[in-house]
Amino acid sequence: MERLFRLIKNRYFLSGLIFIVWMSFFDRYDLGTQYAYQQEKNKLEEQKAFYEEEILTIEKAVKDVQYNPNEIQRIARERYKMKKDNEDIFVIEEVEPTKK
């Protein structure tokens, strides 16, 4: 018991303990803030990976369009509803069911 009182009375121990408590809970970059920053960082890294994959997909599509005439024809038919003279086009739209 006396040893505990000596430890509590030690000014270096007290100043170290106060420093740790202050940095953990009251500082601008306390533990809660650091946790929130880490969560935000993880979310941004996931978004970065997603967009890098999208960039690769788009670059591949651009290369296909530049060098493949069948791809150009497919895009013209799908996006711009173009057709040949002897073709008919049927556009199918999905309709959401109405709530009663």
SULHUSUL-V730953 format. One record per pair of residues at least 4 apart in sequence whose ideal C-beta (glycine too) atoms are under 8 Angstrom apart, sorted by the first residue. I is the first residue (numbers start at 0). GAP is how many residues later the second one is. If there is no record, write none. Layout:
I:GAP ; I:GAP
This chain:
0:4 ; 1:4 ; 2:4 ; 3:4 ; 4:4 ; 5:4 ; 6:6 ; 7:5 ; 7:6 ; 8:5 ; 9:4 ; 10:4 ; 11:4 ; 12:4 ; 13:4 ; 14:4 ; 15:4 ; 16:4 ; 17:4 ; 18:4 ; 19:4 ; 20:4 ; 20:5 ; 21:4 ; 21:5 ; 22:4 ; 22:7 ; 23:6 ; 23:7 ; 24:5 ; 24:6 ; 25:4 ; 27:5 ; 28:4 ; 28:5 ; 29:4 ; 30:4 ; 31:4 ; 32:4 ; 33:4 ; 34:4 ; 35:4 ; 36:4 ; 37:4 ; 38:4 ; 39:4 ; 40:4 ; 41:4 ; 42:4 ; 43:4 ; 44:4 ; 45:4 ; 46:4 ; 47:4 ; 48:4 ; 49:4 ; 50:4 ; 51:4 ; 52:4 ; 53:4 ; 54:4 ; 55:4 ; 56:4 ; 57:4 ; 58:4 ; 59:4 ; 60:4 ; 61:4 ; 62:4 ; 63:4 ; 63:7 ; 64:6 ; 64:7 ; 64:10 ; 67:4 ; 68:4 ; 69:4 ; 70:4 ; 71:4 ; 72:4 ; 73:4 ; 74:4 ; 74:5 ; 75:4 ; 75:6 ; 76:4 ; 76:5 ; 76:6 ; 76:12 ; 80:8 ; 80:10 ; 82:4 ; 82:5 ; 82:6
